[in-house]
Amino acid sequence: MLELLSPAGSLDALHAAVCNGADAVYLGAEGFNARAGARNFTLDELPEAVRYCHVRGVAVHLTLNTLVADREMARAADVIRLAATLGVDAFIVQDIGMVQLCREIAPNVAVHASTQMSIHSLEGVVAAAELGCSRVVLSRELPREEIAAICRRSPIEIEVFVHGALCMCYSGQCYLSGVIGRRSGNRGQCAQPCRLPYGYGRFDQNRYPLSLKDNCLIEYLRDLERMGVASLKIEGRMKQPEYVALMADVYRKHIDRIAAGLPQDDAEMAQDLRNMAVVFNREGFSTAYLHGVPGCSMMSLHTPKNTGIPLGEIVRLTKSSCSVRLAEPLANGDGVALYDAALAPIWGGYLDQLKDERGETRKAFAAGEGVSFRHTVDAARLAEVACCYKTFDKELSKSLLKMRSLPLQPEEKGTLHFYVSAVPETP
């Protein structure tokens, strides 16, 4: 059975992951984790997080995936000791010294080699196993043939990323943030310089030549299962709980179909891809390096932010309004964006007044209808507008808010482990 491993950058995100089918979550506590900018957990909050997960049969992986200075080893040892006492199920580690520290202090807690270790070969996996790791999170740059070859001969479990943001450089080997802003990614402080605009000659503020599309392997889970991958990891400790809820729900559903021996439902897959794209995508998704053909198709060259999905065909554009023949439903509160032909953003906003083709105001429209809405595009740029995208779905967002923290149902059953010790009564 494939394990679904979801991000938990905050308590709300943890609830969202657990309530929507994650088998395990990974989270960071105070320091030593590669997402210092996430909400993370204090050492006082960690016991409740572990308890919440364990009561529901969900494992907790604690991220200790940064390089650690000698002067910090004593504090790192305290964190490891506390986490082991609380019952954390695994440590995700980058620093080889930390691997040894975890094994010495908490020999009964599994150690997973982080993708920050840049392990990309069978030899690297074997070396990690010899250090005491029970799982390796493979580098995201590997094609399917190499993943399969490693899985066939690996002495330990293999974990791969299946969804979320990609680094321009090998994870753990990027020093651009440290060079530009003195914020090292290997210390959990990456400022994401790959999401900034760059140019040569005449600077172009709308060019992002280092920004990669998000990874999405939802259609290839069966392949990964056949290869022997043990765990499927979703990136996103910096993302909102609604994002975590949707990704966990979608991947859980398709993993369960595989476990039940059911074929892929193409209509369901199309709807899930649509919802994932609405919540977040950068000029579409990528299968990253899975097929061994990296190149420009992996890049989101014109925006590092959410692109959305095509809303429909623009039929009329004036200085103050835009009329669209809808390919998607649209309602008050939804977000839209106008782009040029290269998908560089020109204008975006949330709608509060929609009109039909007769000029009458309505709150919602179905796909196939005509609608018009106000915009504030500079008149000098009107000729550049080429397409209209939906960037926020209010109804979908409302449904995801409900999925963030669902209570246990009365019919749900779980396994309760408890221990009793008895001492003979003495005078």
N, C-alpha and C positions, 0 to 999 in steps of 0.2 A: 504494500500500500504506500503510495507516495505521500510524504509528509508535506503539509502546507505551512510554510513559515512566514508569518506576517510581521510588518514593522509596528512598533509601539513607541512613538516618540513622546507620548503623553498618556495620562490616565484615560482620557476620553478615547484616544486611538487604541489603547489596549482593550477597552471595553468593546470597541467597534470590531476589532480583530477576533476576539473570543466569541462574541455573539453572532458572528457571521461565518464560523466554521474553521477558523485556524486551528491546526493541531499544535502549533507552537508559536510563540512570539519572541522577538528579540528586542531588547531595550538597553538603554544606557543609564547608569547611575552617575554619581558625582565623579567627574573626571574620567580619564583613560578611555573615552569612547570617541569614535570618528565623527560623531555628529554633535559637537558641543553646542551648536545653534538650535538644536531641538529642545523641546520643553524638558525632556528626560525626567528622571526620578531622583529625589533626594534619598539618602540612606534611611531616613525616617519613613518615606513612602514605599520603599522597596518591600517591606514585609507584607503590606496590604496588597501590593501588585502580585506577589508570588502566591499569596493565599487565594486571591480572586481567581487566578488561573488554575491552580491545583485543585480547587474544589470542583472545577468544571472539566478536569482532565486535560488541561492544556499545559504544555511544557514551557519553561521560561529559560531563554538563553541570554546571558548577560554579556554585553559587548565590552571587551577590554582591548579593543583593536586599535591602539595607538602605540607609537614608540615611546618607551618610558625611560626617563633619565635615572641614573643611579640614585640621585638624591630623593627620588620619588618612590623607591622600592618599598620603603617601610609603610608608606600610606597605601600603596597598592596591595601590600600584604594584608592590611587591615580590611580593605574592601573585599578581597578574596575570602578572607576568614568569615566575615559577616555574611556574605552571599552564600557560602557553603552551609553556614548554620541555618540560614533561612530556607534551604532546600532548593536553591537554583539548580537547574538541570544540566546546564552546560555553560562554559566560558568560550566566547569567540575572541581569539587572540591573534595579534599581529607579531608582537615582539617575542623572539625566541627565549629571551630571559624570562618573560612573563609565563611562557609555557612551562618552564622549569619551576617557577614559583608556584603556579597553580597545582602542579603535580605534587610538590612537596607539602603544601598547606592543605590541599583538598583532593587527595588521591581518588576519592570516590565520585568526584564531579567530572563529567566528560569535558574534554578540551577540543574545540574545533579550530582548525587553522583558517583564519579570516582570508577573504579574497585580497585583503591588503598585503598578504604575504606574496602575492603574484605567483602562486603555484600553478604551473601550466604544463606539467609533464608527469608521467608515471614515476620518474625518478624523484620528483619533488614530493609526490604523494607518499611514496615509500619513506622518504626522509622524515616527513611529518609524522608518519606512523611510528617511526623509531624514536622520535622525541616524546611520544606518548599521546599524540592526537588520535581521536577516534573518528574524526570527520574532517574533510577538506572542502572548503568553499572554493571551487575552481575559479581561475581568472575568467573574466567575461569575454576575453578575446578568442576563446577556443571554438573551432568549428565542430560540427556534430561528429565527424569521423574521429577526431581526437578525444572528444568526450567519451564516445563509445569505447575506444581502445583503452582509455584509462579505467573506465568502469569495469571492463572485463577482467582486468588484472589487479585492481586496487585491493589492498588488504583491509581497507577501512571504507566508511561511507563517503559518498560524494554528494555534494550540494551544489546547485547551480541557480543563478538569478534568472527568473523568467519574466519579470516585469519591472519597469521603472527607469529612472534616469541612468545614463551611461556617462562614464568619464572619458574625456578626450585622450587622456594618457592612461597607461596601465595603472590600475588601482594600487596605491601604495608607492608608486614611483613618480608621482607628479610633484614638482617643486615650484611650479609657476606661481601659485598663490603665495608661497613663502618668499619668492624672489620679489614679486611686485608689491605685496602688502605686508610682508613679514607675518603671515598667518599660514602656518604649515598645515597642509591636509593630513600629514602623518601625525599631527598633534590634535586632530579633530577640529581645526579652525579654518578649513577651506573657504575662501571667499568666492569661489566659483568664477574665476577669471575667464574660463572657457565660455561663459554665458554673456560676455561683454562684446561690444562691436569692435572690429579691427579692420584695418585697410592698409593699402600701400598706395603711393602716389597721392591722389586726392582722397582724403579720408571720407568714408561712407558710413554714416551713423546707422544705416539700415542693413549692414552686412555683419553676419555672425559666423565667420568661417570655422570656428572651433566648437560650435554648439551642435551636439548630437541629438537626434530624435530619441524618444524613449523606446526602450526595449519592450516587445510584447510577443510572447511565445505561446499564447493561449491555444493556438491552433496546432501546436506541436507537442502537446503533453504526452500523447500516446508514444511518440518517438522517444521522448526522454524516459518514459517508463520502460520501454523495451531495451533501452541502452543500459538500464540498471541504476539510474539516478535515484538517490534515496530521498532527497528533500528539494522542494521547489521554493525558492525565496523571492519575495516581493520587496523591492526597494521602496523606501518612502518614509523614513522617520521624520522628515521635515514636512510631510504632507498633512493635510487636514484629516480629521477622523472620518469625514464622509468619503474621502478617497480610499482610506483603509477599509471601510465597510464594504464599498462596492467591489474592490479588487478581491477581498477575501471571499465574498459571496459568489462572484463569478468563477474564480478558480476552484472553489470548493465544489461548485455544481458540476464542473467538467471533470474534476478528479473523481467524483462519485460516479459519474457515467462510465468512466474507464473501469473503475473497480467493479461495477455491476455488469460489465461486458456489453454495454449498450453502444450503438454506433453514434457518431457525432450528428447532432441535429443542426443542419446548416442554417435554418431560420433562427433558431435560438442563438447560434454563434454570431450571426449577423447583428442581432439586437444587442447582444452583450458587447460586441466590438463598438457598436454605435454609442452605447452608454459610457463605456470606458473612454472613448474619444471625447465625448462631451465634457466629462469630468476633468480630463487633462490629456493633452497630446501636444506635441510640437511638430506642426506640419505633417501630421500623421504618425504612424508607428514604424518601427524597424524590427527586423528579426536579428539585428546586430550582426554578430560574426557566425551565427549558426550554420549558414550555408557557404561560408568561406569566400564570400565575395564583397568585402568591405569597399566602400567608395562613397561618392557624393550622395547616393540614395539614402545614406545613413544620416545626412546632415539636415538640420533645420537652419538654413542659411539666413533667414529673414526675420526670425523672432525666436527668443529663448523662452517665451511665455506660451500659455495655452492658446492654441489656434482655434479650437472648436471644430465644428463640422459644417459642410455646405448647407445653407439655409434654403436656397432656391435660386431662381434666375431673376436678376434685376431687369425689370421691364421699363422702368422710368426713374430718372434721377434728376432732381432739381436742386436749387441752392439750399433748400431747407428740408426736403423730404426724399425718401427712397421707397419705391414701390417694387414689391417682390412677389413672384409666383412661387408659393411655398412648396418645398420638398419635405419639410419638417413642420410639425405643429409649432405654433408660436403663441405666447400669452404675455400679458402684462407681467413685468418682473423678470422676464428672460433677458439674457445678454446677447448683443449682436456686435459684429465688427465688420467694417468695410476694408477690403484689401486691394492692392494693385495686382497686376497679372502675375507677379512673382510671389504673392502672399506676404508682401511687406505691409504692415498695418498702417492705415490712414486715419481711421476713426473707430471708436468703440464706446459702448455705453449700455445701460439697462433701460428697457422700454417701459414707459408708463402711459402711453396713449397710442392705441392702434386703431386704424381706420380701414374699413373695407373698400371695395371698388366704387361704392356709391358715396363714399365720404362719411359714412356713419361709424360712430365709435363703438367698438366691441372689446371685450376683455380677452377673448381667445379665438384662435383660428386653427383650422385643420389643414393638413397637407393637401395641396391641390388648389387651395383658395388663394386669392390675391389680397395683399395687405400693404399698407403704407405706414411709415413711421418717420418721426423727425430725426434729423442729424445736424451736426454742426461742422461739417467738413468745410475747410477753407475753399472759397470759390476758385482759387488758383489751382487747386488739386482735384477738382471734380472730375476732370478728364482722365485722371489716373485710376479712378475707382473701377475695378473690373469684376469683383465678386463680393458676395455677402455671406458671412458665416454666423452660425449660432454658437456662442461661447459659454452660455450658462442656461441650464434648464431648471426653472424654478420648481416644477413638479417633481422632477427627479431628485433635486436637492432636498425637498421636503420628505420624500420617501427615505432618503439616505439618513436624514436626521433621526428618523424613527428607528433605523437599523443600528444606531450607534450604541445603544445600551438596552438590549431587550432582556426582560427578566426570564429566569428559568421557568419553563412551562410545567404545570402540575404533573404531567405525564412523563416528564424527563426523569431518567434514572442515572445515577452515577455510582461509582465505587468509592466507598468511604474506608480509608485505612486508619486504624487506630491500634494503640499498643497499651497493654496493661502490665504493670509489674506489681508483684505481691511480696510482702515481707512478713514472715511469721511473727505473730504477736509475742512480744517479750514483756516480762514483768516490769 
